[in-house]
Amino acid sequence: MTSKELQYVEDALGHEKFFQSKCNEALSQLGDENLRTCVQQMAQKHQQIYQSLYGLLSGGAV
């Protein structure tokens, strides 16, 4: 992986962690169960994306 590609993956990891954080922050403030379910699903998706990107860094399969 080139240094430019590595930097892209590192940036993407940071963005995914940020999105997860914002989803969790929103969950603590939401009362509507339908919205909570939607935001929980978004948080899970961002976790999956994070794990896939991390796999690129650790040499694992995506």
N, CA, C and O atoms as a Maestro MAE file, in Angstrom:
{
 s_m_m2io_version
 :::
 2.0.0
}

f_m_ct {
 s_m_title
 :::
 protein
 m_atom[248] {
  # First column is atom index #
  i_m_mmod_type
  r_m_x_coord
  r_m_y_coord
  r_m_z_coord
  i_m_residue_number
  s_m_chain_name
  s_m_pdb_residue_name
  s_m_pdb_atom_name
  i_m_atomic_number
  :::
  1 25 0.860 -1.174 0.000 1 A "MET " " N  " 7
  2 3 0.000 0.000 0.000 1 A "MET " " CA " 6
  3 2 0.901 1.231 0.000 1 A "MET " " C  " 6
  4 15 1.847 1.320 0.783 1 A "MET " " O  " 8
  5 25 0.600 2.167 -0.878 2 A "THR " " N  " 7
  6 3 1.404 3.390 -0.941 2 A "THR " " CA " 6
  7 2 1.109 4.270 0.277 2 A "THR " " C  " 6
  8 15 0.118 4.068 0.979 2 A "THR " " O  " 8
  9 25 1.976 5.234 0.511 3 A "SER " " N  " 7
  10 3 1.767 6.126 1.653 3 A "SER " " CA " 6
  11 2 0.490 6.955 1.470 3 A "SER " " C  " 6
  12 15 -0.200 7.262 2.443 3 A "SER " " O  " 8
  13 25 0.186 7.310 0.235 4 A "LYS " " N  " 7
  14 3 -1.044 8.071 -0.025 4 A "LYS " " CA " 6
  15 2 -2.271 7.205 0.276 4 A "LYS " " C  " 6
  16 15 -3.235 7.686 0.873 4 A "LYS " " O  " 8
  17 25 -2.243 5.960 -0.126 5 A "GLU " " N  " 7
  18 3 -3.355 5.048 0.156 5 A "GLU " " CA " 6
  19 2 -3.491 4.810 1.659 5 A "GLU " " C  " 6
  20 15 -4.600 4.765 2.192 5 A "GLU " " O  " 8
  21 25 -2.374 4.661 2.320 6 A "LEU " " N  " 7
  22 3 -2.380 4.475 3.771 6 A "LEU " " CA " 6
  23 2 -2.994 5.681 4.471 6 A "LEU " " C  " 6
  24 15 -3.781 5.527 5.405 6 A "LEU " " O  " 8
  25 25 -2.639 6.872 4.022 7 A "GLN " " N  " 7
  26 3 -3.200 8.093 4.615 7 A "GLN " " CA " 6
  27 2 -4.712 8.152 4.400 7 A "GLN " " C  " 6
  28 15 -5.455 8.563 5.292 7 A "GLN " " O  " 8
  29 25 -5.167 7.739 3.209 8 A "TYR " " N  " 7
  30 3 -6.597 7.718 2.926 8 A "TYR " " CA " 6
  31 2 -7.315 6.772 3.893 8 A "TYR " " C  " 6
  32 15 -8.353 7.123 4.453 8 A "TYR " " O  " 8
  33 25 -6.770 5.594 4.081 9 A "VAL " " N  " 7
  34 3 -7.399 4.614 4.975 9 A "VAL " " CA " 6
  35 2 -7.405 5.132 6.411 9 A "VAL " " C  " 6
  36 15 -8.397 4.977 7.124 9 A "VAL " " O  " 8
  37 25 -6.310 5.739 6.834 10 A "GLU " " N  " 7
  38 3 -6.250 6.305 8.188 10 A "GLU " " CA " 6
  39 2 -7.285 7.415 8.366 10 A "GLU " " C  " 6
  40 15 -7.939 7.488 9.407 10 A "GLU " " O  " 8
  41 25 -7.437 8.266 7.374 11 A "ASP " " N  " 7
  42 3 -8.447 9.325 7.433 11 A "ASP " " CA " 6
  43 2 -9.857 8.721 7.497 11 A "ASP " " C  " 6
  44 15 -10.702 9.161 8.277 11 A "ASP " " O  " 8
  45 25 -10.082 7.723 6.674 12 A "ALA " " N  " 7
  46 3 -11.393 7.075 6.654 12 A "ALA " " CA " 6
  47 2 -11.697 6.419 7.999 12 A "ALA " " C  " 6
  48 15 -12.838 6.457 8.460 12 A "ALA " " O  " 8
  49 25 -10.691 5.820 8.630 13 A "LEU " " N  " 7
  50 3 -10.887 5.236 9.966 13 A "LEU " " CA " 6
  51 2 -11.327 6.308 10.958 13 A "LEU " " C  " 6
  52 15 -12.247 6.097 11.748 13 A "LEU " " O  " 8
  53 25 -10.670 7.444 10.908 14 A "GLY " " N  " 7
  54 3 -11.035 8.543 11.799 14 A "GLY " " CA " 6
  55 2 -12.451 9.029 11.564 14 A "GLY " " C  " 6
  56 15 -13.183 9.323 12.509 14 A "GLY " " O  " 8
  57 25 -12.831 9.110 10.303 15 A "HIS " " N  " 7
  58 3 -14.195 9.538 9.986 15 A "HIS " " CA " 6
  59 2 -15.220 8.537 10.494 15 A "HIS " " C  " 6
  60 15 -16.256 8.927 11.032 15 A "HIS " " O  " 8
  61 25 -14.944 7.268 10.328 16 A "GLU " " N  " 7
  62 3 -15.886 6.252 10.791 16 A "GLU " " CA " 6
  63 2 -16.024 6.280 12.315 16 A "GLU " " C  " 6
  64 15 -17.128 6.122 12.836 16 A "GLU " " O  " 8
  65 25 -14.935 6.474 13.023 17 A "LYS " " N  " 7
  66 3 -15.008 6.590 14.493 17 A "LYS " " CA " 6
  67 2 -15.827 7.818 14.882 17 A "LYS " " C  " 6
  68 15 -16.620 7.768 15.822 17 A "LYS " " O  " 8
  69 25 -15.634 8.915 14.159 18 A "PHE " " N  " 7
  70 3 -16.390 10.134 14.418 18 A "PHE " " CA " 6
  71 2 -17.888 9.886 14.202 18 A "PHE " " C  " 6
  72 15 -18.708 10.292 15.026 18 A "PHE " " O  " 8
  73 25 -18.245 9.217 13.093 19 A "PHE " " N  " 7
  74 3 -19.655 8.929 12.812 19 A "PHE " " CA " 6
  75 2 -20.258 8.049 13.904 19 A "PHE " " C  " 6
  76 15 -21.392 8.266 14.330 19 A "PHE " " O  " 8
  77 25 -19.498 7.061 14.352 20 A "GLN " " N  " 7
  78 3 -19.974 6.193 15.440 20 A "GLN " " CA " 6
  79 2 -20.228 7.015 16.698 20 A "GLN " " C  " 6
  80 15 -21.245 6.845 17.370 20 A "GLN " " O  " 8
  81 25 -19.303 7.897 17.004 21 A "SER " " N  " 7
  82 3 -19.426 8.744 18.185 21 A "SER " " CA " 6
  83 2 -20.673 9.615 18.111 21 A "SER " " C  " 6
  84 15 -21.405 9.746 19.092 21 A "SER " " O  " 8
  85 25 -20.910 10.205 16.953 22 A "LYS " " N  " 7
  86 3 -22.082 11.067 16.786 22 A "LYS " " CA " 6
  87 2 -23.378 10.263 16.861 22 A "LYS " " C  " 6
  88 15 -24.369 10.742 17.412 22 A "LYS " " O  " 8
  89 25 -23.383 9.066 16.323 23 A "CYS " " N  " 7
  90 3 -24.570 8.206 16.426 23 A "CYS " " CA " 6
  91 2 -24.847 7.876 17.890 23 A "CYS " " C  " 6
  92 15 -25.992 7.948 18.336 23 A "CYS " " O  " 8
  93 25 -23.819 7.520 18.629 24 A "ASN " " N  " 7
  94 3 -24.001 7.181 20.043 24 A "ASN " " CA " 6
  95 2 -24.450 8.399 20.847 24 A "ASN " " C  " 6
  96 15 -25.256 8.275 21.769 24 A "ASN " " O  " 8
  97 25 -23.935 9.557 20.502 25 A "GLU " " N  " 7
  98 3 -24.357 10.794 21.154 25 A "GLU " " CA " 6
  99 2 -25.843 11.046 20.882 25 A "GLU " " C  " 6
  100 15 -26.589 11.412 21.790 25 A "GLU " " O  " 8
  101 25 -26.261 10.854 19.654 26 A "ALA " " N  " 7
  102 3 -27.669 11.057 19.292 26 A "ALA " " CA " 6
  103 2 -28.568 10.058 20.012 26 A "ALA " " C  " 6
  104 15 -29.669 10.401 20.443 26 A "ALA " " O  " 8
  105 25 -28.095 8.825 20.138 27 A "LEU " " N  " 7
  106 3 -28.892 7.798 20.829 27 A "LEU " " CA " 6
  107 2 -29.229 8.206 22.249 27 A "LEU " " C  " 6
  108 15 -30.320 7.921 22.743 27 A "LEU " " O  " 8
  109 25 -28.300 8.865 22.899 28 A "SER " " N  " 7
  110 3 -28.526 9.255 24.289 28 A "SER " " CA " 6
  111 2 -29.569 10.367 24.408 28 A "SER " " C  " 6
  112 15 -30.065 10.647 25.500 28 A "SER " " O  " 8
  113 25 -29.897 10.998 23.276 29 A "GLN " " N  " 7
  114 3 -30.831 12.120 23.302 29 A "GLN " " CA " 6
  115 2 -32.174 11.818 22.648 29 A "GLN " " C  " 6
  116 15 -33.111 12.609 22.757 29 A "GLN " " O  " 8
  117 25 -32.270 10.682 21.971 30 A "LEU " " N  " 7
  118 3 -33.500 10.358 21.247 30 A "LEU " " CA " 6
  119 2 -34.495 9.615 22.123 30 A "LEU " " C  " 6
  120 15 -34.123 8.722 22.884 30 A "LEU " " O  " 8
  121 25 -35.743 9.985 22.009 31 A "GLY " " N  " 7
  122 3 -36.800 9.292 22.729 31 A "GLY " " CA " 6
  123 2 -37.630 8.407 21.823 31 A "GLY " " C  " 6
  124 15 -38.162 7.387 22.261 31 A "GLY " " O  " 8
  125 25 -37.744 8.792 20.557 32 A "ASP " " N  " 7
  126 3 -38.552 8.041 19.589 32 A "ASP " " CA " 6
  127 2 -37.868 6.715 19.257 32 A "ASP " " C  " 6
  128 15 -36.717 6.693 18.820 32 A "ASP " " O  " 8
  129 25 -38.577 5.628 19.466 33 A "GLU " " N  " 7
  130 3 -37.994 4.301 19.286 33 A "GLU " " CA " 6
  131 2 -37.622 4.024 17.837 33 A "GLU " " C  " 6
  132 15 -36.614 3.369 17.571 33 A "GLU " " O  " 8
  133 25 -38.428 4.515 16.892 34 A "ASN " " N  " 7
  134 3 -38.109 4.309 15.480 34 A "ASN " " CA " 6
  135 2 -36.810 5.022 15.096 34 A "ASN " " C  " 6
  136 15 -35.984 4.471 14.370 34 A "ASN " " O  " 8
  137 25 -36.641 6.232 15.582 35 A "LEU " " N  " 7
  138 3 -35.401 6.960 15.318 35 A "LEU " " CA " 6
  139 2 -34.211 6.286 15.986 35 A "LEU " " C  " 6
  140 15 -33.127 6.204 15.408 35 A "LEU " " O  " 8
  141 25 -34.419 5.808 17.200 36 A "ARG " " N  " 7
  142 3 -33.341 5.108 17.910 36 A "ARG " " CA " 6
  143 2 -32.889 3.881 17.121 36 A "ARG " " C  " 6
  144 15 -31.691 3.624 16.996 36 A "ARG " " O  " 8
  145 25 -33.846 3.131 16.594 37 A "THR " " N  " 7
  146 3 -33.514 1.935 15.813 37 A "THR " " CA " 6
  147 2 -32.715 2.310 14.576 37 A "THR " " C  " 6
  148 15 -31.728 1.654 14.243 37 A "THR " " O  " 8
  149 25 -33.143 3.361 13.900 38 A "CYS " " N  " 7
  150 3 -32.446 3.825 12.700 38 A "CYS " " CA " 6
  151 2 -31.010 4.235 13.032 38 A "CYS " " C  " 6
  152 15 -30.075 3.852 12.328 38 A "CYS " " O  " 8
  153 25 -30.837 5.000 14.088 39 A "VAL " " N  " 7
  154 3 -29.506 5.476 14.463 39 A "VAL " " CA " 6
  155 2 -28.636 4.312 14.943 39 A "VAL " " C  " 6
  156 15 -27.433 4.300 14.681 39 A "VAL " " O  " 8
  157 25 -29.212 3.350 15.631 40 A "GLN " " N  " 7
  158 3 -28.450 2.171 16.051 40 A "GLN " " CA " 6
  159 2 -27.946 1.403 14.829 40 A "GLN " " C  " 6
  160 15 -26.809 0.930 14.813 40 A "GLN " " O  " 8
  161 25 -28.786 1.282 13.815 41 A "GLN " " N  " 7
  162 3 -28.379 0.603 12.587 41 A "GLN " " CA " 6
  163 2 -27.254 1.360 11.885 41 A "GLN " " C  " 6
  164 15 -26.326 0.753 11.350 41 A "GLN " " O  " 8
  165 25 -27.342 2.684 11.891 42 A "MET " " N  " 7
  166 3 -26.276 3.488 11.294 42 A "MET " " CA " 6
  167 2 -24.973 3.292 12.059 42 A "MET " " C  " 6
  168 15 -23.911 3.158 11.450 42 A "MET " " O  " 8
  169 25 -25.044 3.274 13.378 43 A "ALA " " N  " 7
  170 3 -23.840 3.071 14.190 43 A "ALA " " CA " 6
  171 2 -23.220 1.710 13.894 43 A "ALA " " C  " 6
  172 15 -21.999 1.595 13.791 43 A "ALA " " O  " 8
  173 25 -24.049 0.685 13.759 44 A "GLN " " N  " 7
  174 3 -23.547 -0.650 13.450 44 A "GLN " " CA " 6
  175 2 -22.881 -0.687 12.077 44 A "GLN " " C  " 6
  176 15 -21.841 -1.324 11.907 44 A "GLN " " O  " 8
  177 25 -23.473 -0.010 11.104 45 A "LYS " " N  " 7
  178 3 -22.905 0.031 9.759 45 A "LYS " " CA " 6
  179 2 -21.546 0.719 9.773 45 A "LYS " " C  " 6
  180 15 -20.611 0.265 9.114 45 A "LYS " " O  " 8
  181 25 -21.435 1.814 10.521 46 A "HIS " " N  " 7
  182 3 -20.148 2.505 10.603 46 A "HIS " " CA " 6
  183 2 -19.109 1.644 11.313 46 A "HIS " " C  " 6
  184 15 -17.925 1.719 10.985 46 A "HIS " " O  " 8
  185 25 -19.527 0.832 12.274 47 A "GLN " " N  " 7
  186 3 -18.609 -0.094 12.934 47 A "GLN " " CA " 6
  187 2 -18.114 -1.143 11.939 47 A "GLN " " C  " 6
  188 15 -16.932 -1.485 11.932 47 A "GLN " " O  " 8
  189 25 -19.012 -1.649 11.105 48 A "GLN " " N  " 7
  190 3 -18.618 -2.632 10.089 48 A "GLN " " CA " 6
  191 2 -17.623 -2.032 9.090 48 A "GLN " " C  " 6
  192 15 -16.640 -2.671 8.717 48 A "GLN " " O  " 8
  193 25 -17.892 -0.819 8.675 49 A "ILE " " N  " 7
  194 3 -16.988 -0.143 7.741 49 A "ILE " " CA " 6
  195 2 -15.624 0.060 8.402 49 A "ILE " " C  " 6
  196 15 -14.586 -0.157 7.775 49 A "ILE " " O  " 8
  197 25 -15.631 0.472 9.660 50 A "TYR " " N  " 7
  198 3 -14.377 0.669 10.399 50 A "TYR " " CA " 6
  199 2 -13.579 -0.622 10.441 50 A "TYR " " C  " 6
  200 15 -12.375 -0.623 10.187 50 A "TYR " " O  " 8
  201 25 -14.250 -1.716 10.759 51 A "GLN " " N  " 7
  202 3 -13.564 -3.003 10.844 51 A "GLN " " CA " 6
  203 2 -12.990 -3.420 9.492 51 A "GLN " " C  " 6
  204 15 -11.894 -3.977 9.431 51 A "GLN " " O  " 8
  205 25 -13.715 -3.158 8.421 52 A "SER " " N  " 7
  206 3 -13.222 -3.480 7.083 52 A "SER " " CA " 6
  207 2 -11.982 -2.661 6.753 52 A "SER " " C  " 6
  208 15 -11.000 -3.193 6.234 52 A "SER " " O  " 8
  209 25 -12.026 -1.376 7.051 53 A "LEU " " N  " 7
  210 3 -10.861 -0.518 6.795 53 A "LEU " " CA " 6
  211 2 -9.679 -0.932 7.657 53 A "LEU " " C  " 6
  212 15 -8.541 -0.950 7.187 53 A "LEU " " O  " 8
  213 25 -9.939 -1.262 8.900 54 A "TYR " " N  " 7
  214 3 -8.868 -1.686 9.803 54 A "TYR " " CA " 6
  215 2 -8.226 -2.963 9.275 54 A "TYR " " C  " 6
  216 15 -7.019 -3.165 9.406 54 A "TYR " " O  " 8
  217 25 -9.045 -3.816 8.681 55 A "GLY " " N  " 7
  218 3 -8.516 -5.031 8.082 55 A "GLY " " CA " 6
  219 2 -7.506 -4.742 6.980 55 A "GLY " " C  " 6
  220 15 -6.558 -5.505 6.790 55 A "GLY " " O  " 8
  221 25 -7.703 -3.651 6.259 56 A "LEU " " N  " 7
  222 3 -6.733 -3.262 5.236 56 A "LEU " " CA " 6
  223 2 -5.370 -2.936 5.863 56 A "LEU " " C  " 6
  224 15 -4.323 -3.280 5.315 56 A "LEU " " O  " 8
  225 25 -5.405 -2.276 7.003 57 A "LEU " " N  " 7
  226 3 -4.170 -1.882 7.675 57 A "LEU " " CA " 6
  227 2 -3.437 -3.064 8.296 57 A "LEU " " C  " 6
  228 15 -2.207 -3.114 8.311 57 A "LEU " " O  " 8
  229 25 -4.216 -4.012 8.808 58 A "SER " " N  " 7
  230 3 -3.600 -5.152 9.488 58 A "SER " " CA " 6
  231 2 -3.305 -6.303 8.539 58 A "SER " " C  " 6
  232 15 -2.803 -7.348 8.952 58 A "SER " " O  " 8
  233 25 -3.625 -6.103 7.248 59 A "GLY " " N  " 7
  234 3 -3.326 -7.129 6.273 59 A "GLY " " CA " 6
  235 2 -4.344 -8.226 6.201 59 A "GLY " " C  " 6
  236 15 -4.137 -9.229 5.518 59 A "GLY " " O  " 8
  237 25 -5.473 -8.046 6.916 60 A "GLY " " N  " 7
  238 3 -6.526 -9.051 6.890 60 A "GLY " " CA " 6
  239 2 -7.401 -8.910 5.667 60 A "GLY " " C  " 6
  240 15 -7.309 -7.932 4.926 60 A "GLY " " O  " 8
  241 25 -8.243 -9.890 5.468 61 A "ALA " " N  " 7
  242 3 -9.177 -9.865 4.340 61 A "ALA " " CA " 6
  243 2 -10.312 -8.910 4.649 61 A "ALA " " C  " 6
  244 15 -10.689 -8.720 5.805 61 A "ALA " " O  " 8
  245 25 -10.844 -8.320 3.609 62 A "VAL " " N  " 7
  246 3 -11.955 -7.386 3.774 62 A "VAL " " CA " 6
  247 2 -13.234 -8.056 3.373 62 A "VAL " " C  " 6
  248 15 -14.299 -7.442 3.436 62 A "VAL " " O  " 8
  :::
 }
 m_bond[247] {
  # First column is bond index #
  i_m_from
  i_m_to
  i_m_order
  :::
  1 1 2 1
  2 2 3 1
  3 3 4 2
  4 3 5 1
  5 5 6 1
  6 6 7 1
  7 7 8 2
  8 7 9 1
  9 9 10 1
  10 10 11 1
  11 11 12 2
  12 11 13 1
  13 13 14 1
  14 14 15 1
  15 15 16 2
  16 15 17 1
  17 17 18 1
  18 18 19 1
  19 19 20 2
  20 19 21 1
  21 21 22 1
  22 22 23 1
  23 23 24 2
  24 23 25 1
  25 25 26 1
  26 26 27 1
  27 27 28 2
  28 27 29 1
  29 29 30 1
  30 30 31 1
  31 31 32 2
  32 31 33 1
  33 33 34 1
  34 34 35 1
  35 35 36 2
  36 35 37 1
  37 37 38 1
  38 38 39 1
  39 39 40 2
  40 39 41 1
  41 41 42 1
  42 42 43 1
  43 43 44 2
  44 43 45 1
  45 45 46 1
  46 46 47 1
  47 47 48 2
  48 47 49 1
  49 49 50 1
  50 50 51 1
  51 51 52 2
  52 51 53 1
  53 53 54 1
  54 54 55 1
  55 55 56 2
  56 55 57 1
  57 57 58 1
  58 58 59 1
  59 59 60 2
  60 59 61 1
  61 61 62 1
  62 62 63 1
  63 63 64 2
  64 63 65 1
  65 65 66 1
  66 66 67 1
  67 67 68 2
  68 67 69 1
  69 69 70 1
  70 70 71 1
  71 71 72 2
  72 71 73 1
  73 73 74 1
  74 74 75 1
  75 75 76 2
  76 75 77 1
  77 77 78 1
  78 78 79 1
  79 79 80 2
  80 79 81 1
  81 81 82 1
  82 82 83 1
  83 83 84 2
  84 83 85 1
  85 85 86 1
  86 86 87 1
  87 87 88 2
  88 87 89 1
  89 89 90 1
  90 90 91 1
  91 91 92 2
  92 91 93 1
  93 93 94 1
  94 94 95 1
  95 95 96 2
  96 95 97 1
  97 97 98 1
  98 98 99 1
  99 99 100 2
  100 99 101 1
  101 101 102 1
  102 102 103 1
  103 103 104 2
  104 103 105 1
  105 105 106 1
  106 106 107 1
  107 107 108 2
  108 107 109 1
  109 109 110 1
  110 110 111 1
  111 111 112 2
  112 111 113 1
  113 113 114 1
  114 114 115 1
  115 115 116 2
  116 115 117 1
  117 117 118 1
  118 118 119 1
  119 119 120 2
  120 119 121 1
  121 121 122 1
  122 122 123 1
  123 123 124 2
  124 123 125 1
  125 125 126 1
  126 126 127 1
  127 127 128 2
  128 127 129 1
  129 129 130 1
  130 130 131 1
  131 131 132 2
  132 131 133 1
  133 133 134 1
  134 134 135 1
  135 135 136 2
  136 135 137 1
  137 137 138 1
  138 138 139 1
  139 139 140 2
  140 139 141 1
  141 141 142 1
  142 142 143 1
  143 143 144 2
  144 143 145 1
  145 145 146 1
  146 146 147 1
  147 147 148 2
  148 147 149 1
  149 149 150 1
  150 150 151 1
  151 151 152 2
  152 151 153 1
  153 153 154 1
  154 154 155 1
  155 155 156 2
  156 155 157 1
  157 157 158 1
  158 158 159 1
  159 159 160 2
  160 159 161 1
  161 161 162 1
  162 162 163 1
  163 163 164 2
  164 163 165 1
  165 165 166 1
  166 166 167 1
  167 167 168 2
  168 167 169 1
  169 169 170 1
  170 170 171 1
  171 171 172 2
  172 171 173 1
  173 173 174 1
  174 174 175 1
  175 175 176 2
  176 175 177 1
  177 177 178 1
  178 178 179 1
  179 179 180 2
  180 179 181 1
  181 181 182 1
  182 182 183 1
  183 183 184 2
  184 183 185 1
  185 185 186 1
  186 186 187 1
  187 187 188 2
  188 187 189 1
  189 189 190 1
  190 190 191 1
  191 191 192 2
  192 191 193 1
  193 193 194 1
  194 194 195 1
  195 195 196 2
  196 195 197 1
  197 197 198 1
  198 198 199 1
  199 199 200 2
  200 199 201 1
  201 201 202 1
  202 202 203 1
  203 203 204 2
  204 203 205 1
  205 205 206 1
  206 206 207 1
  207 207 208 2
  208 207 209 1
  209 209 210 1
  210 210 211 1
  211 211 212 2
  212 211 213 1
  213 213 214 1
  214 214 215 1
  215 215 216 2
  216 215 217 1
  217 217 218 1
  218 218 219 1
  219 219 220 2
  220 219 221 1
  221 221 222 1
  222 222 223 1
  223 223 224 2
  224 223 225 1
  225 225 226 1
  226 226 227 1
  227 227 228 2
  228 227 229 1
  229 229 230 1
  230 230 231 1
  231 231 232 2
  232 231 233 1
  233 233 234 1
  234 234 235 1
  235 235 236 2
  236 235 237 1
  237 237 238 1
  238 238 239 1
  239 239 240 2
  240 239 241 1
  241 241 242 1
  242 242 243 1
  243 243 244 2
  244 243 245 1
  245 245 246 1
  246 246 247 1
  247 247 248 2
  :::
 }
}
